[in-house]
Amino acid sequence: MGDGEYKIRNKAGVHFVTFAVVEWVDVFTRKEYKDIVVDSLRYCQQQKGLLLHCWCLMSNHIHLALSGQDDNASDILRDFKKFTSRSIVEAIKLNPQESRKDWVLSIFEKAGSSNSRNKTYQFWRQDNQPKELYTESFCRQKIDYMHNNPVVAGIVDKAEQYLYSSARDYHRTGKGLLEIVPLL
């Protein structure tokens, strides 16, 4: 599929996006790498106009329902992916407890060398697969899908028990790690 099929077309719309670590490497099993993602999303909210409606960070991918205050969601995603790629690769390099360091970095280096858009490492797959959330039923389906990911993976029994998602906000059982603008 060409790049055009993975672009946000309605810049004013709310979109569901998913992107994964190259080769689906389980990077987000360590808190310090998850925190880079959460802190980066928070920065994008505070400084770039990201409106985060729903989210879930899994061990090797992330789901987001988002929009941009200035219809700039594509730009925000580009900057987010670029910054987190560099930051997480650097954190892996500097982490003395990272037992998989050589293996993980070799995967990222191989992916980067076969992609003309990268100079060294590639962390994220390039496709976001944006889907506009244009009806309430489609929106509800994607929110349920995101929040139930950790349940299906056997990480938690109930979606709202998972710290790295907006399920607590939607289920009204507490406050999540990030501010959200609920859709429903």
Kinemage of the C-alpha trace (Angstrom):
@kinemage 1
@onewidth
@group {chain A} dominant
@subgroup {mainchain}
@vectorlist {calphas} color= white
{ca met a 1} P 0.000 0.000 0.000
{ca gly a 2} L 1.219 3.467 -0.758
{ca asp a 3} L 1.833 6.162 1.822
{ca gly a 4} L -1.330 7.981 0.743
{ca glu a 5} L -3.497 5.272 2.249
{ca tyr a 6} L -2.045 5.960 5.700
{ca lys a 7} L -2.500 9.720 5.910
{ca ile a 8} L -4.920 11.702 8.007
{ca arg a 9} L -7.205 13.255 5.418
{ca asn a 10} L -9.791 15.079 7.550
{ca lys a 11} L -7.457 17.214 9.641
{ca ala a 12} L -10.333 18.359 11.869
{ca gly a 13} L -11.471 14.809 12.635
{ca val a 14} L -10.730 12.462 15.497
{ca his a 15} L -8.646 9.492 14.387
{ca phe a 16} L -7.763 6.079 15.737
{ca val a 17} L -4.115 5.238 15.022
{ca thr a 18} L -1.960 2.271 15.845
{ca phe a 19} L 1.751 2.018 15.412
{ca ala a 20} L 4.160 -0.662 16.449
{ca val a 21} L 7.825 -1.119 17.202
{ca val a 22} L 9.690 -2.574 14.200
{ca glu a 23} L 9.550 -6.368 14.150
{ca trp a 24} L 7.079 -6.076 17.036
{ca val a 25} L 9.929 -6.098 19.564
{ca asp a 26} L 8.602 -6.030 23.150
{ca val a 27} L 10.316 -2.837 24.287
{ca phe a 28} L 7.630 -1.538 26.618
{ca thr a 29} L 8.138 -4.226 29.205
{ca arg a 30} L 10.387 -1.796 31.097
{ca lys a 31} L 8.912 1.141 32.970
{ca glu a 32} L 11.602 3.617 31.867
{ca tyr a 33} L 10.711 3.123 28.187
{ca lys a 34} L 6.970 3.363 28.863
{ca asp a 35} L 7.602 6.574 30.792
{ca ile a 36} L 9.314 8.113 27.763
{ca val a 37} L 6.149 7.525 25.746
{ca val a 38} L 3.838 8.856 28.467
{ca asp a 39} L 6.010 11.935 29.089
{ca ser a 40} L 6.197 12.591 25.344
{ca leu a 41} L 2.422 12.362 24.960
{ca arg a 42} L 2.029 14.751 27.898
{ca tyr a 43} L 4.491 17.186 26.293
{ca cys a 44} L 2.573 17.018 22.997
{ca gln a 45} L -0.629 17.800 24.883
{ca gln a 46} L 0.858 20.766 26.719
{ca gln a 47} L 3.059 22.222 23.984
{ca lys a 48} L 1.790 21.048 20.595
{ca gly a 49} L -1.999 20.982 20.934
{ca leu a 50} L -2.511 17.217 21.028
{ca leu a 51} L -6.018 16.282 22.095
{ca leu a 52} L -5.808 12.747 23.424
{ca his a 53} L -9.211 11.084 23.546
{ca cys a 54} L -8.230 7.511 24.334
{ca trp a 55} L -4.993 5.529 24.517
{ca cys a 56} L -3.374 2.225 25.384
{ca leu a 57} L 0.336 1.381 25.415
{ca met a 58} L 1.111 -2.310 25.042
{ca ser a 59} L 4.470 -4.123 25.101
{ca asn a 60} L 5.234 -3.451 21.438
{ca his a 61} L 2.607 -1.041 20.090
{ca ile a 62} L 0.393 1.866 20.980
{ca his a 63} L -3.204 2.745 20.168
{ca leu a 64} L -4.373 6.353 20.231
{ca ala a 65} L -7.599 8.191 19.505
{ca leu a 66} L -6.492 11.747 18.886
{ca ser a 67} L -6.989 15.065 17.206
{ca gly a 68} L -5.096 18.328 17.105
{ca gln a 69} L -6.243 21.714 18.401
{ca asp a 70} L -4.940 23.333 15.239
{ca asp a 71} L -5.845 20.446 12.927
{ca asn a 72} L -2.212 19.360 13.173
{ca ala a 73} L -2.500 15.738 14.318
{ca ser a 74} L -0.233 14.495 11.502
{ca asp a 75} L 2.526 16.912 12.482
{ca ile a 76} L 2.187 15.993 16.146
{ca leu a 77} L 2.398 12.265 15.367
{ca arg a 78} L 5.460 12.797 13.182
{ca asp a 79} L 7.244 14.760 15.911
{ca phe a 80} L 6.166 12.329 18.629
{ca lys a 81} L 7.451 9.305 16.724
{ca lys a 82} L 10.731 11.018 15.841
{ca phe a 83} L 11.417 12.142 19.411
{ca thr a 84} L 10.421 8.879 21.100
{ca ser a 85} L 12.449 6.865 18.577
{ca arg a 86} L 15.620 8.711 19.416
{ca ser a 87} L 14.947 8.853 23.153
{ca ile a 88} L 14.105 5.182 23.555
{ca val a 89} L 17.052 3.988 21.463
{ca glu a 90} L 19.349 6.192 23.547
{ca ala a 91} L 17.777 4.892 26.775
{ca ile a 92} L 18.345 1.317 25.622
{ca lys a 93} L 21.983 2.083 24.805
{ca leu a 94} L 22.565 3.648 28.238
{ca asn a 95} L 20.649 1.084 30.304
{ca pro a 96} L 23.120 -1.222 32.098
{ca gln a 97} L 20.243 -3.567 33.053
{ca glu a 98} L 19.126 -4.036 29.440
{ca ser a 99} L 19.974 -7.698 28.871
{ca arg a 100} L 18.696 -7.627 25.277
{ca lys a 101} L 20.569 -4.452 24.278
{ca asp a 102} L 22.704 -5.875 21.449
{ca trp a 103} L 19.862 -7.916 20.002
{ca val a 104} L 17.324 -5.066 20.117
{ca leu a 105} L 19.718 -2.474 18.698
{ca ser a 106} L 20.720 -4.825 15.867
{ca ile a 107} L 17.045 -5.160 14.874
{ca phe a 108} L 16.589 -1.379 14.902
{ca glu a 109} L 19.828 -0.869 12.980
{ca lys a 110} L 18.865 -3.424 10.326
{ca ala a 111} L 15.445 -1.799 9.902
{ca gly a 112} L 17.073 1.634 9.655
{ca ser a 113} L 19.638 0.561 7.069
{ca ser a 114} L 16.940 -0.820 4.773
{ca asn a 115} L 14.839 2.356 4.963
{ca ser a 116} L 15.971 5.453 3.090
{ca arg a 117} L 14.067 7.686 5.541
{ca asn a 118} L 16.441 6.747 8.382
{ca lys a 119} L 20.114 7.351 8.955
{ca thr a 120} L 20.832 4.714 11.596
{ca tyr a 121} L 18.097 3.154 13.696
{ca gln a 122} L 14.415 2.734 12.991
{ca phe a 123} L 12.293 2.233 16.093
{ca trp a 124} L 8.649 2.656 14.984
{ca arg a 125} L 7.090 1.083 11.942
{ca gln a 126} L 6.143 3.879 9.597
{ca asp a 127} L 2.476 3.119 9.112
{ca asn a 128} L -0.081 4.616 11.497
{ca gln a 129} L -3.170 3.293 9.733
{ca pro a 130} L -5.399 6.240 10.740
{ca lys a 131} L -9.116 5.577 10.811
{ca glu a 132} L -11.476 8.475 11.314
{ca leu a 133} L -13.914 7.957 14.184
{ca tyr a 134} L -16.948 9.302 12.372
{ca thr a 135} L -19.826 7.444 14.070
{ca glu a 136} L -20.581 6.762 17.713
{ca ser a 137} L -20.702 2.989 17.184
{ca phe a 138} L -17.326 2.931 15.377
{ca cys a 139} L -15.878 5.149 18.095
{ca arg a 140} L -17.189 2.854 20.840
{ca gln a 141} L -15.803 -0.203 19.007
{ca lys a 142} L -12.292 1.307 18.860
{ca ile a 143} L -12.370 2.486 22.486
{ca asp a 144} L -13.423 -0.979 23.658
{ca tyr a 145} L -10.767 -2.571 21.454
{ca met a 146} L -8.024 -0.323 22.878
{ca his a 147} L -9.017 -0.751 26.495
{ca asn a 148} L -9.508 -4.515 26.216
{ca asn a 149} L -6.055 -5.131 24.697
{ca pro a 150} L -4.419 -5.730 28.135
{ca val a 151} L -7.299 -8.026 29.151
{ca val a 152} L -7.005 -10.111 25.991
{ca ala a 153} L -3.219 -10.248 26.495
{ca gly a 154} L -3.748 -11.608 30.027
{ca ile a 155} L -2.039 -8.670 31.734
{ca val a 156} L -5.079 -7.662 33.809
{ca asp a 157} L -8.529 -9.042 34.545
{ca lys a 158} L -10.342 -5.738 34.013
{ca ala a 159} L -9.425 -2.982 31.562
{ca glu a 160} L -9.482 -0.304 34.260
{ca gln a 161} L -6.730 -2.119 36.184
{ca tyr a 162} L -4.195 -1.352 33.450
{ca leu a 163} L -2.111 1.723 34.262
{ca tyr a 164} L -0.940 2.563 30.735
{ca ser a 165} L -4.299 3.373 29.178
{ca ser a 166} L -7.277 5.663 29.533
{ca ala a 167} L -9.586 2.857 30.719
{ca arg a 168} L -9.701 4.244 34.273
{ca asp a 169} L -11.015 7.530 32.944
{ca tyr a 170} L -13.686 5.903 30.790
{ca his a 171} L -14.780 3.461 33.507
{ca arg a 172} L -14.722 6.284 36.080
{ca thr a 173} L -12.707 4.188 38.526
{ca gly a 174} L -9.893 6.693 38.872
{ca lys a 175} L -7.636 9.100 37.065
{ca gly a 176} L -5.303 7.856 34.358
{ca leu a 177} L -1.707 8.908 33.764
{ca leu a 178} L -2.661 11.393 31.023
{ca glu a 179} L -5.372 13.997 30.620
{ca ile a 180} L -7.941 12.942 28.091
{ca val a 181} L -10.850 14.541 26.279
{ca pro a 182} L -13.429 11.719 26.427
{ca leu a 183} L -15.328 10.902 23.260
{ca leu a 184} L -18.369 9.268 24.861
